[in-house]
Each structure stands twice: as structure tokens, then as C-alpha cells.
Amino acid sequence: MYTHCREFLLLCLFSCAAAPVPAETEDAFVRAGVHISPPFVMAGETGAYEGMAVDLWDGISNALGLRTEYTGYRSVDELLKALESNEIDVVVTNLTVTHARAQFMRFTYPWYDAGLRIMINTDARNSFWHEIRKAGRLNAYLLLAGALIVFSLAVTIIRRALNPAFPRSWLDGFSLNFRSIISTAVSGTIPESFDRIGGENRWFHNIITALLSLCGVALVAYITSTVTSVMTTVSLTNTEIYALADLAGKKVGVLGGSAAAEYLRRSGFATLAFDDIDAASSALLGKNISAVVADAPVVEYSARAHPGSPVKVTGELFHPDKYAFALGRGSGLADSVSVQIIKFHEDMSIPRLKYFYFGTPGNDAGVHSFERQYYERFFSEYDPG
């Protein structure tokens, strides 16, 4: 159903385009590199690429008499390297115009106004014990408890051998020593029960009491520091995220090679790069990152395309930017493509294409918006004249 809708959409959008004109290159064959980034570039059921950026480029290609061959790349980094090394002639995806990129590529006239937004996991609140396990503290506590038990058992054996007055029951003797060690750790003082059982072997008593005091201080210091650290982590992790400033101290997911990744790196945020939005979303759901910062239309589309997932896009749009197609520095095609993009802005082809993929504000976005009545009404009321 969607394939037929898309074909009809393209026919409607670009049927009024200017008649094909000769391309300004020696060869009318163009190698286009794409990167999966719904809804701008997606892989269709037949394996062919589709999406807003692909549809727009196909319309431009038809208007300019070009033949385009698409090649997919795993990440934005690989895509840009392919353009820089002349493996491809044009980048067709939601590519942000930046000064750094303009040093080695030539941008066309922008065709989309965007910016960055934040996507968070609405089920991301972690408990104290979750953070204890995540930080590896639980294993340390278990090891410490084991050491206390072994130490108590060793002291019991020695005291039974040196002090005739020491309780002869193993259970009584072990529990007495274990209580003494824990009491020392908590209070920092030697219990009276231990003090009374010195017998004639005062040297042993003195050594054990000194060791208990040292162990008690170390134990209290370790537990206090680790609990404080975990509590701080829980507090930071469970802080509601509303804006970029709320991500301070948190690990943020970005798309490798994207403008968002560069912007957050310059701003001093700790980031983790992913090849695509699906991989970043999986890490967010797995609580490996605290948020995803990416292009606003990409995270908005991703969140609405998975209504059952506990994710949402939060905060206002920031760091506004623009999308454009990118060609090699020496390409003679950029001007012709730019002129055609301007025409598609003026004849409402691009706004209608955007409407097809995103719907209207306040409605669910996605390709199925084509089947809604208000979309059909939009076409029936639209007057290109």
C-alpha cells in the first residue's frame, strides 16, 4: 500500500517540475551515497532506498535528466569519507550544513530547517541496588563479608588455643568474635566482652585489638565512600532531563560523525557514538546512556514510530541548522541542483513532501499520514497557481 502511495505522491509532487534539462556534467550518471536515517532515508521492502531525502533527490534527478545509483553506508563518518575520496558524487541524507564540512564539499541550497533535540528513557530511574550492582560494589561487599567471616574464624581458633576461659562451643566462640569485629567497625571501640577475654595472653589481646581498630576504621571509610558515591550516581541518574544543561555529568548517545556529535564534543559532554538512531535507541532503553541527542526530526520520528517504547523527546529545539545535499568540491552540478531545490520550495513540492512524512503538528507522524482524510483534503484544496 505504501509503495503505491509513495509513487502517487512523487507523481503529484514533481509532475509540475520543469522539463528535463541537460545536466552540467559530462556524464548524466550520478553515484549517490546514503545513510539510513528515517524518515529521510529508509530501506524499502524491495531493498530500494526511499524516504524524504531520496524522494527529493529523485525529483531533482528527473528534472535534470540524471540517472542515479544509490550506495548505502553504515555511518555518517563512512559516508563523508566516501565523498571526500570521490567514491560517490553526492550525499543524499539529512546532512547538516557546517563550516567544517564546507571545507571539503560543496553544499546545495538548503531544503530543510532542523536543529537538535533530546530523547530520553521515561523508565530510566535506577534503584540504589541497581547502581550498586552496576558499579561492581556488590561483589566487593560480598568479598568483604567473606573476609570478615574468615578473619572471625581464624581469631576463634587462636583464642580457643590460647585462652582456657574462651567459650568452648565453636558457634558461641565464632559469634562472639564476629560480633566484636562488627561492633568495632561500627563504633570504633573494642567491646567489653572482648576486653574481658584476655586471659594470660595479653600480647595476643593487644595485637587483635589493634588490628580490629584498624580494620574498623578502614571498613567504615570504605562503606561510607562507596555508599556516598552510589547515592550521588543515583541522584544524578534520576534527575529529570529537560534541557542540554541537565546532561552534565551524564553519558549521551550521538550518531557518529554527526553535527550533534561535534557540537556536544566541543561543549564538553561525555558522548558515546552509534552508527544509527536504532542502535542509539537500543542503548538508551538498555540504560547504557542517559539520553540521545540528535537531529530533531530524526528523534521525533523514531519516538513516534515506536509508540510502545518508554522513550520521549523532551525540551525545546536548540542549535538550529539546515539540511542540504553535498557534492564534491569540483562538482559542476551543485548550481543546477540548488536552482531546482528553490523551485521545489516555491511550488510547494518540498512542504508537501514534508507533510507526507511528518504529518501536521499534533498528529502522529509517519508514512501512513497519506491515508488520512486531512491529507487528501490538503491535496484537493491545494492550488499551485
ROFIFI-397106 format. One record per residue: residue in one letter; x, y, z of N, C-alpha, C in turn. Coordinates in steps of 0.05 Angstrom, whole numbers, padded with zeros to 5 digits, always signed. Layout:
BEGIN
AXYZXYZXYZ...
END
This chain:
BEGIN
M+00017-00024+00000+00000+00000+00000+00017+00025+00000Y+00039+00024+00017+00056+00048+00020+00071+00053-00006T+00079+00032-00020+00094+00035-00045+00078+00050-00066H+00052+00042-00069+00035+00055-00088+00029+00084-00079C+00026+00089-00053+00021+00116-00044+00046+00134-00050R+00069+00122-00046+00094+00138-00050+00097+00145-00079E+00091+00125-00097+00093+00131-00126+00074+00153-00134F+00049+00152-00123+00030+00172-00130+00038+00199-00119L+00050+00199-00095+00059+00223-00083+00081+00237-00100L+00100+00221-00109+00122+00232-00125+00110+00243-00151L+00091+00229-00163+00079+00239-00187+00065+00266-00182C+00051+00268-00160+00037+00293-00153+00057+00315-00147L+00078+00309-00132+00096+00329-00124+00112+00341-00146F+00121+00325-00164+00141+00334-00184+00130+00334-00213S+00104+00330-00216+00093+00330-00243+00094+00357-00256C+00094+00378-00239+00095+00406-00249+00124+00416-00251A+00143+00399-00246+00171+00408-00248+00178+00415-00276A+00198+00431-00279+00207+00440-00306+00215+00415-00322A+00213+00417-00348+00221+00395-00366+00250+00389-00362P+00259+00364-00366+00286+00357-00362+00305+00375-00378V+00327+00382-00365+00347+00398-00379+00373+00383-00377P+00391+00388-00396+00417+00374-00396+00432+00380-00370A+00444+00359-00358+00460+00363-00334+00485+00377-00340E+00496+00391-00321+00520+00406-00325+00545+00390-00320T+00543+00364-00322+00566+00347-00321+00569+00331-00346E+00593+00321-00351+00598+00306-00376+00582+00280-00376D+00577+00269-00354+00562+00244-00352+00537+00248-00336A+00514+00239-00346+00488+00242-00333+00484+00221-00311F+00504+00205-00306+00503+00184-00286+00515+00194-00260V+00500+00192-00238+00508+00203-00212+00509+00180-00191R+00531+00179-00176+00534+00160-00155+00527+00174-00128A+00505+00165-00117+00495+00177-00092+00500+00159-00068G+00511+00170-00047+00515+00156-00022+00493+00162-00003V+00482+00142+00011+00460+00146+00030+00468+00134+00057H+00455+00144+00078+00458+00132+00105+00430+00130+00116I+00423+00106+00126+00396+00102+00137+00391+00120+00160S+00370+00137+00157+00363+00157+00177+00334+00164+00173P+00315+00146+00183+00287+00151+00180+00278+00178+00191P+00260+00192+00178+00246+00185+00153+00260+00196+00128F+00284+00205+00130+00297+00217+00107+00309+00196+00088V+00320+00175+00099+00329+00152+00083+00321+00127+00097M+00307+00109+00083+00299+00084+00094+00302+00062+00072A+00305+00038+00081+00306+00015+00063+00278+00004+00059G+00269+00003+00034+00242-00007+00029+00240-00037+00029E+00216-00047+00026+00212-00076+00026+00227-00090+00004T+00231-00077-00018+00245-00089-00041+00275-00085-00040G+00285-00070-00020+00313-00064-00018+00320-00037-00029A+00302-00025-00044+00307+00002-00055+00305+00023-00033Y+00321+00044-00036+00321+00065-00016+00297+00084-00021E+00286+00094+00001+00264+00112+00000+00266+00131+00024G+00248+00150+00025+00249+00170+00046+00248+00198+00035M+00246+00218+00052+00242+00245+00043+00266+00255+00026A+00290+00250+00035+00314+00259+00021+00316+00244-00006V+00311+00218-00006+00312+00203-00031+00291+00212-00051D+00266+00216-00041+00245+00226-00058+00252+00253-00071L+00263+00270-00054+00270+00297-00064+00292+00295-00085W+00312+00278-00080+00334+00275-00099+00324+00262-00125D+00305+00243-00123+00294+00231-00147+00279+00252-00164G+00265+00270-00150+00251+00291-00165+00271+00309-00179I+00293+00316-00165+00313+00333-00177+00326+00318-00201S+00332+00293-00197+00345+00277-00218+00327+00276-00243N+00301+00272-00239+00283+00272-00262+00283+00299-00276A+00283+00320-00261+00282+00347-00272+00307+00353-00288L+00330+00343-00279+00356+00349-00291+00365+00327-00311G+00349+00307-00314+00357+00285-00333+00380+00268-00323L+00381+00263-00297+00403+00248-00286+00394+00219-00281R+00414+00201-00282+00409+00173-00273+00425+00169-00247T+00412+00161-00226+00425+00159-00200+00427+00130-00191E+00450+00123-00181+00455+00097-00169+00461+00101-00139Y+00446+00088-00122+00449+00092-00093+00467+00071-00081T+00484+00080-00062+00501+00061-00047+00499+00068-00017G+00493+00048-00001+00489+00053+00027+00515+00052+00043Y+00517+00068+00064+00540+00068+00082+00530+00066+00110R+00546+00052+00127+00537+00045+00154+00534+00069+00172S+00552+00090+00168+00551+00113+00186+00556+00138+00171V+00551+00161+00184+00556+00187+00171+00585+00190+00166D+00602+00181+00184+00631+00182+00180+00640+00169+00154E+00630+00144+00150+00638+00130+00126+00627+00144+00101L+00603+00155+00103+00591+00169+00081+00607+00193+00072L+00616+00209+00091+00631+00233+00085+00659+00226+00075K+00671+00205+00085+00697+00196+00075+00694+00187+00046A+00672+00174+00039+00668+00165+00012+00665+00189-00007L+00653+00211+00002+00651+00235-00015+00678+00248-00018E+00693+00249+00004+00719+00262+00003+00739+00247-00015S+00736+00220-00016+00754+00204-00032+00743+00200-00061N+00721+00213-00068+00709+00212-00094+00697+00184-00101E+00690+00169-00080+00676+00144-00085+00648+00149-00094I+00636+00171-00085+00609+00179-00092+00610+00208-00102D+00588+00216-00115+00586+00243-00125+00569+00261-00108V+00550+00250-00093+00532+00266-00077+00523+00251-00053V+00519+00266-00031+00509+00254-00006+00479+00260-00005V+00463+00239-00003+00434+00242-00002+00425+00231+00025T+00421+00249+00044+00411+00242+00071+00406+00269+00085N+00398+00268+00110+00394+00293+00125+00421+00303+00135L+00436+00314+00117+00463+00324+00123+00463+00353+00131T+00473+00359+00155+00474+00386+00165+00496+00402+00153V+00489+00427+00145+00509+00445+00134+00527+00456+00157T+00553+00452+00155+00571+00463+00175+00596+00475+00161H+00609+00493+00175+00632+00506+00164+00655+00486+00159A+00659+00467+00178+00680+00447+00175+00676+00430+00151R+00651+00421+00146+00645+00404+00123+00648+00420+00097A+00642+00445+00097+00644+00461+00073+00672+00465+00063Q+00692+00457+00079+00720+00459+00071+00727+00438+00050F+00712+00415+00050+00719+00394+00031+00695+00384+00014M+00673+00398+00016+00650+00391-00001+00635+00416-00008R+00617+00413-00027+00601+00436-00036+00572+00431-00031F+00560+00448-00015+00532+00445-00007+00513+00458-00028T+00490+00446-00031+00469+00458-00047+00453+00478-00031Y+00433+00490-00042+00415+00507-00027+00400+00489-00007P+00397+00498+00018+00384+00482+00039+00355+00475+00031W+00347+00451+00039+00320+00442+00034+00304+00435+00059Y+00317+00438+00083+00302+00431+00107+00315+00446+00131D+00297+00459+00147+00306+00472+00171+00303+00453+00195A+00324+00448+00210+00323+00429+00231+00337+00441+00256G+00348+00424+00273+00361+00431+00298+00364+00406+00314L+00371+00408+00339+00376+00385+00356+00354+00384+00378R+00348+00359+00386+00331+00355+00410+00341+00330+00425I+00330+00326+00448+00339+00305+00467+00317+00284+00469M+00326+00259+00467+00307+00236+00471+00317+00221+00496I+00298+00216+00514+00304+00203+00540+00287+00178+00544N+00296+00161+00562+00282+00137+00570+00264+00145+00594T+00238+00142+00590+00219+00150+00612+00219+00130+00634D+00232+00107+00631+00234+00087+00652+00262+00084+00661A+00277+00106+00663+00306+00105+00668+00313+00108+00697R+00294+00111+00715+00301+00114+00744+00313+00088+00755N+00337+00090+00767+00351+00067+00777+00350+00067+00808S+00348+00043+00819+00348+00040+00848+00377+00039+00858F+00379+00042+00885+00405+00041+00898+00419+00014+00892W+00404-00008+00893+00417-00034+00889+00424-00038+00860H+00409-00026+00842+00417-00028+00813+00444-00015+00809E+00448+00008+00820+00473+00022+00817+00496+00008+00832I+00489-00004+00855+00509-00020+00869+00520-00042+00851R+00501-00057+00838+00509-00078+00821+00524-00068+00796K+00514-00046+00785+00526-00035+00760+00554-00025+00765A+00559-00014+00789+00586-00004+00796+00605-00026+00805G+00595-00050+00808+00611-00072+00817+00616-00073+00847R+00601-00056+00862+00604-00055+00891+00594-00079+00905L+00573-00092+00893+00561-00115+00907+00581-00137+00910N+00597-00142+00889+00618-00163+00891+00638-00156+00912A+00645-00130+00914+00664-00121+00934+00654-00125+00962Y+00628-00120+00966+00616-00123+00992+00615-00153+01000L+00608-00170+00980+00608-00199+00986+00636-00209+00993L+00656-00199+00979+00684-00207+00985+00692-00197+01012L+00683-00173+01020+00689-00162+01046+00676-00179+01068A+00651-00187+01063+00637-00203+01083+00651-00230+01086G+00660-00242+01064+00674-00267+01066+00700-00264+01081A+00714-00242+01077+00739-00237+01092+00734-00234+01122L+00712-00221+01129+00705-00218+01158+00699-00245+01170I+00685-00263+01155+00679-00289+01166+00705-00305+01170V+00722-00305+01150+00748-00319+01152+00764-00309+01175F+00765-00282+01178+00780-00269+01200+00769-00277+01227S+00742-00277+01229+00730-00285+01254+00736-00314+01261L+00735-00331+01241+00741-00359+01246+00770-00364+01255A+00789-00349+01242+00817-00351+01249+00822-00342+01278V+00809-00319+01286+00812-00309+01313+00800-00329+01333T+00778-00341+01325+00765-00361+01343+00784-00384+01348I+00797-00394+01328+00816-00417+01331+00839-00410+01349I+00850-00385+01345+00873-00377+01361+00865-00373+01390R+00843-00359+01395+00834-00354+01422+00827-00379+01437R+00815-00398+01423+00809-00424+01436+00834-00438+01446A+00856-00435+01429+00881-00448+01436+00896-00434+01458L+00894-00407+01460+00910-00392+01479+00895-00385+01505N+00869-00385+01505+00854-00376+01528+00835-00397+01538P+00841-00410+01560+00823-00431+01571+00795-00421+01578A+00794-00395+01583+00768-00383+01591+00750-00377+01567F+00761-00380+01544+00745-00374+01520+00723-00395+01516P+00699-00387+01508+00677-00407+01504+00686-00430+01488R+00680-00455+01497+00689-00479+01483+00671-00486+01459S+00647-00476+01459+00629-00481+01436+00639-00465+01412W+00642-00479+01389+00651-00465+01365+00631-00443+01356L+00606-00449+01358+00586-00429+01350+00586-00405+01368D+00588-00410+01394+00589-00387+01413+00615-00371+01409G+00637-00384+01405+00662-00370+01402+00663-00354+01376F+00654-00367+01354+00654-00353+01328+00635-00328+01329S+00611-00332+01340+00592-00310+01340+00602-00287+01358L+00617-00294+01379+00627-00273+01397+00648-00256+01382N+00666-00270+01368+00687-00255+01353+00675-00239+01330F+00656-00251+01316+00643-00237+01293+00629-00212+01303R+00615-00214+01326+00602-00191+01337+00622-00170+01346S+00644-00178+01357+00665-00159+01365+00676-00144+01341I+00681-00158+01319+00692-00145+01295+00672-00125+01284I+00647-00133+01282+00626-00115+01271+00622-00091+01289S+00622-00096+01316+00618-00075+01335+00641-00055+01333T+00665-00065+01330+00689-00047+01327+00687-00031+01302A+00678-00043+01280+00675-00029+01255+00655-00006+01257V+00633-00011+01272+00612+00009+01274+00619+00031+01294S+00629+00023+01317+00634+00042+01339+00662+00053+01340G+00681+00037+01329+00709+00046+01331+00722+00039+01357T+00708+00025+01375+00719+00017+01401+00717-00013+01405I+00735-00024+01422+00735-00052+01427+00713-00059+01447P+00696-00079+01442+00674-00086+01460+00685-00097+01486E+00670-00093+01508+00678-00102+01534+00680-00133+01535S+00663-00146+01521+00663-00175+01520+00690-00185+01510F+00701-00171+01491+00727-00180+01480+00749-00172+01500D+00746-00149+01513+00766-00139+01531+00769-00158+01555R+00747-00171+01563+00748-00188+01587+00761-00215+01581I+00763-00222+01556+00773-00249+01550+00802-00246+01540G+00818-00236+01557+00846-00233+01550+00863-00256+01562G+00854-00265+01585+00869-00286+01599+00897-00278+01604E+00915-00297+01604+00943-00291+01609+00958-00283+01584N+00946-00285+01561+00959-00279+01536+00953-00250+01527R+00963-00232+01543+00957-00204+01537+00968-00195+01510W+00991-00206+01502+01002-00198+01476+00983-00203+01453F+00969-00226+01454+00950-00232+01433+00927-00213+01434H+00918-00207+01458+00896-00188+01461+00903-00161+01450N+00927-00152+01455+00936-00125+01445+00937-00125+01415I+00948-00146+01403+00951-00147+01374+00924-00148+01361I+00906-00164+01371+00879-00167+01359+00864-00141+01361T+00865-00128+01385+00850-00103+01388+00861-00082+01369A+00887-00081+01365+00898-00061+01346+00889-00067+01317L+00889-00093+01310+00880-00100+01283+00851-00094+01279L+00835-00100+01300+00806-00094+01298+00801-00064+01295S+00816-00048+01309+00813-00019+01307+00819-00009+01279L+00842-00019+01268+00850-00011+01241+00829-00021+01220C+00820-00046+01223+00801-00056+01204+00774-00041+01206G+00767-00034+01231+00742-00020+01235+00742+00007+01221V+00765+00022+01224+00767+00048+01211+00766+00045+01181A+00781+00026+01171+00782+00022+01142+00755+00013+01131L+00741-00004+01146+00715-00014+01137+00694+00008+01136V+00694+00025+01157+00675+00047+01158+00680+00067+01136A+00706+00073+01131+00714+00092+01110+00706+00081+01082Y+00710+00055+01078+00704+00044+01051+00674+00044+01046I+00659+00034+01066+00629+00033+01062+00618+00061+01059T+00627+00080+01075+00617+00107+01073+00623+00119+01046S+00647+00115+01036+00654+00127+01010+00639+00115+00987T+00636+00088+00987+00622+00075+00965+00593+00081+00966V+00580+00081+00989+00552+00087+00991+00547+00116+00982T+00564+00134+00990+00561+00162+00982+00564+00165+00952S+00583+00150+00940+00587+00151+00911+00563+00141+00896V+00552+00118+00905+00529+00106+00892+00504+00124+00895M+00501+00135+00919+00478+00153+00923+00479+00178+00905T+00503+00188+00902+00507+00211+00883+00500+00203+00855T+00509+00179+00847+00503+00170+00820+00473+00166+00816V+00459+00155+00836+00430+00151+00834+00416+00178+00832S+00426+00197+00848+00413+00224+00847+00417+00237+00820L+00441+00235+00808+00446+00247+00782+00430+00232+00760T+00430+00205+00762+00416+00190+00741+00386+00194+00741N+00375+00198+00765+00346+00201+00767+00336+00229+00765T+00354+00248+00759+00346+00276+00755+00331+00278+00728E+00308+00290+00728+00293+00294+00704+00308+00311+00684I+00308+00303+00659+00322+00317+00638+00303+00334+00622Y+00308+00360+00622+00291+00379+00607+00307+00394+00586A+00332+00398+00590+00349+00414+00572+00377+00403+00571L+00393+00415+00554+00420+00406+00550+00436+00408+00576A+00431+00428+00592+00446+00432+00617+00442+00409+00636D+00419+00395+00634+00413+00373+00652+00430+00348+00645L+00444+00348+00623+00460+00325+00615+00489+00327+00625A+00495+00347+00640+00522+00350+00652+00527+00326+00670G+00550+00313+00666+00558+00290+00682+00546+00264+00673K+00530+00265+00652+00517+00240+00642+00529+00232+00615K+00526+00207+00608+00536+00197+00583+00514+00200+00562V+00520+00213+00540+00500+00220+00520+00506+00205+00494G+00485+00193+00482+00488+00179+00457+00485+00198+00434V+00502+00195+00414+00502+00212+00389+00506+00194+00365L+00501+00204+00342+00507+00189+00317+00535+00197+00308G+00552+00177+00303+00580+00182+00296+00583+00199+00271G+00599+00220+00273+00604+00238+00251+00582+00259+00247S+00562+00259+00264+00540+00279+00260+00548+00306+00271A+00533+00326+00263+00537+00353+00274+00532+00354+00304A+00512+00338+00313+00506+00337+00342+00530+00326+00357A+00544+00306+00346+00567+00294+00360+00589+00315+00363E+00594+00330+00342+00615+00351+00342+00607+00373+00362Y+00582+00381+00362+00573+00403+00379+00575+00395+00408L+00567+00371+00416+00569+00362+00443+00598+00358+00452R+00615+00349+00433+00644+00346+00439+00656+00373+00446R+00650+00393+00430+00661+00420+00435+00650+00431+00461S+00625+00423+00469+00613+00433+00493+00622+00419+00518G+00638+00398+00515+00649+00384+00538+00633+00362+00549F+00613+00352+00534+00596+00330+00544+00609+00303+00538A+00605+00283+00555+00614+00256+00551+00595+00242+00532T+00605+00233+00509+00587+00222+00488+00596+00193+00481L+00577+00178+00471+00582+00152+00460+00569+00151+00433A+00585+00144+00412+00576+00146+00384+00564+00120+00375F+00542+00122+00359+00529+00099+00348+00526+00104+00318D+00523+00082+00303+00521+00084+00274+00494+00096+00265D+00473+00089+00279+00446+00099+00271+00428+00103+00295I+00405+00114+00290+00386+00121+00312+00375+00096+00325D+00372+00074+00311+00362+00049+00323+00382+00039+00344A+00408+00039+00337+00428+00030+00356+00429+00048+00381A+00427+00074+00376+00427+00093+00399+00402+00089+00416S+00379+00084+00404+00355+00079+00419+00356+00054+00436S+00369+00033+00425+00372+00008+00440+00389+00012+00464A+00411+00028+00461+00428+00034+00484+00413+00050+00505L+00396+00068+00496+00380+00084+00514+00361+00067+00530L+00348+00048+00517+00329+00030+00530+00344+00011+00549G+00369+00004+00542+00385-00013+00559+00398+00002+00582K+00393+00029+00584+00404+00046+00605+00434+00047+00605N+00446+00043+00581+00475+00046+00578+00482+00076+00574I+00463+00092+00566+00467+00121+00563+00443+00134+00576S+00446+00160+00583+00424+00174+00596+00405+00188+00577A+00415+00194+00552+00398+00207+00533+00411+00205+00505V+00395+00211+00485+00405+00213+00458+00401+00241+00448V+00422+00253+00437+00419+00280+00425+00425+00277+00395A+00405+00284+00380+00407+00281+00351+00389+00301+00337D+00388+00300+00311+00371+00318+00296+00341+00315+00305A+00328+00338+00309+00301+00338+00320+00282+00320+00303P+00281+00323+00276+00262+00306+00262+00268+00276+00264V+00293+00269+00268+00301+00241+00269+00291+00229+00296V+00296+00242+00318+00288+00231+00344+00258+00233+00347E+00245+00253+00336+00216+00255+00338+00203+00233+00322Y+00213+00228+00298+00202+00207+00281+00207+00179+00294S+00231+00175+00306+00237+00150+00319+00219+00145+00343A+00214+00165+00359+00197+00162+00382+00168+00156+00374R+00158+00169+00354+00130+00165+00345+00127+00139+00329A+00149+00129+00317+00148+00104+00302+00147+00080+00321H+00154+00084+00347+00154+00062+00366+00137+00070+00390P+00111+00072+00387+00094+00083+00408+00094+00066+00434G+00102+00041+00433+00102+00024+00457+00128+00026+00473S+00148+00039+00462+00174+00042+00476+00173+00064+00496P+00186+00060+00519+00185+00081+00540+00205+00104+00534V+00203+00117+00511+00220+00139+00504+00203+00163+00497K+00215+00187+00501+00201+00211+00493+00222+00232+00486V+00214+00251+00470+00231+00273+00462+00224+00296+00481T+00244+00308+00494+00240+00328+00514+00255+00354+00508G+00246+00375+00520+00260+00401+00517+00254+00414+00490E+00263+00439+00488+00259+00454+00463+00281+00448+00443L+00276+00455+00418+00296+00452+00397+00319+00472+00403F+00344+00463+00399+00367+00480+00403+00387+00476+00381H+00406+00493+00379+00427+00492+00358+00414+00488+00330P+00397+00507+00322+00384+00504+00295+00404+00502+00273D+00397+00485+00253+00414+00481+00230+00397+00476+00205K+00410+00471+00183+00397+00466+00158+00408+00441+00144Y+00391+00427+00129+00400+00404+00113+00404+00413+00084A+00423+00401+00071+00428+00406+00043+00441+00381+00031F+00440+00378+00005+00456+00357-00008+00484+00367-00011A+00503+00348-00010+00531+00355-00012+00544+00341-00035L+00559+00356-00051+00574+00345-00074+00604+00351-00071G+00620+00339-00088+00648+00343-00087+00655+00373-00092R+00678+00382-00083+00685+00410-00085+00686+00419-00115G+00693+00401-00133+00695+00408-00161+00671+00402-00177S+00649+00395-00164+00625+00387-00179+00612+00412-00192G+00604+00408-00218+00590+00429-00232+00560+00426-00230L+00551+00407-00214+00523+00401-00212+00509+00417-00190A+00524+00427-00171+00512+00440-00147+00493+00463-00154D+00500+00480-00174+00484+00503-00180+00457+00494-00192S+00458+00474-00210+00433+00464-00222+00415+00452-00201V+00426+00436-00183+00411+00424-00162+00398+00445-00144S+00414+00466-00137+00404+00488-00120+00381+00502-00132V+00383+00507-00158+00361+00521-00172+00335+00504-00171Q+00339+00478-00174+00315+00460-00173+00303+00459-00145I+00320+00459-00125+00310+00459-00097+00294+00485-00092I+00304+00507-00101+00290+00532-00098+00263+00531-00111K+00262+00519-00135+00236+00516-00149+00217+00499-00133F+00228+00477-00121+00210+00459-00106+00201+00472-00080H+00216+00491-00069+00207+00506-00046+00183+00524-00055E+00187+00537-00078+00167+00557-00087+00141+00544-00096D+00142+00520-00109+00118+00508-00118+00105+00489-00098M+00116+00490-00073+00105+00475-00050+00110+00445-00051S+00128+00436-00069+00134+00408-00071+00148+00398-00045I+00167+00414-00035+00181+00406-00011+00163+00407+00014P+00147+00428+00018+00128+00427+00040+00109+00404+00039R+00099+00397+00015+00081+00374+00014+00095+00348+00019L+00121+00346+00011+00137+00322+00016+00141+00319+00046K+00146+00342+00059+00150+00341+00088+00124+00333+00102Y+00101+00343+00092+00075+00336+00103+00070+00306+00101F+00079+00294+00079+00075+00266+00074+00089+00249+00095Y+00113+00256+00103+00129+00240+00121+00124+00248+00151F+00116+00272+00156+00114+00281+00184+00086+00287+00192G+00067+00290+00173+00040+00297+00181+00040+00326+00191T+00019+00333+00205+00017+00361+00216+00022+00361+00245P+00030+00383+00257+00035+00385+00286+00010+00376+00301G+00015+00359+00321-00007+00350+00338-00018+00323+00328N-00009+00313+00305-00018+00288+00295+00006+00268+00294D-00001+00243+00294+00020+00223+00291+00034+00226+00264A+00061+00225+00265+00076+00228+00240+00078+00200+00227G+00089+00200+00203+00094+00174+00190+00081+00172+00163V+00089+00152+00148+00080+00149+00121+00050+00144+00119H+00039+00133+00140+00010+00127+00139-00007+00152+00140S+00006+00175+00144-00009+00200+00144-00021+00205+00116F-00010+00192+00096-00020+00195+00069-00049+00186+00067E-00056+00167+00083-00083+00155+00082-00103+00170+00098R-00095+00190+00113-00114+00205+00129-00130+00225+00112Q-00154+00230+00121-00172+00247+00105-00161+00275+00103Y-00148+00286+00124-00139+00313+00122-00116+00316+00102Y-00101+00294+00097-00080+00295+00077-00093+00297+00049E-00114+00281+00044-00128+00282+00019-00141+00309+00015R-00151+00320+00036-00163+00347+00035-00142+00368+00028F-00118+00364+00038-00096+00382+00032-00091+00383+00002F-00090+00359-00011-00086+00358-00040-00109+00371-00055S-00133+00365-00047-00156+00375-00061-00159+00405-00060E-00149+00417-00038-00151+00446-00034-00127+00461-00044Y-00106+00446-00050-00081+00460-00058-00084+00470-00087D-00077+00495-00091-00077+00508-00117-00050+00518-00125P-00035+00504-00142-00008+00512-00149-00007+00540-00162G-00030+00549-00172-00030+00575-00185-00031+00598-00165
END
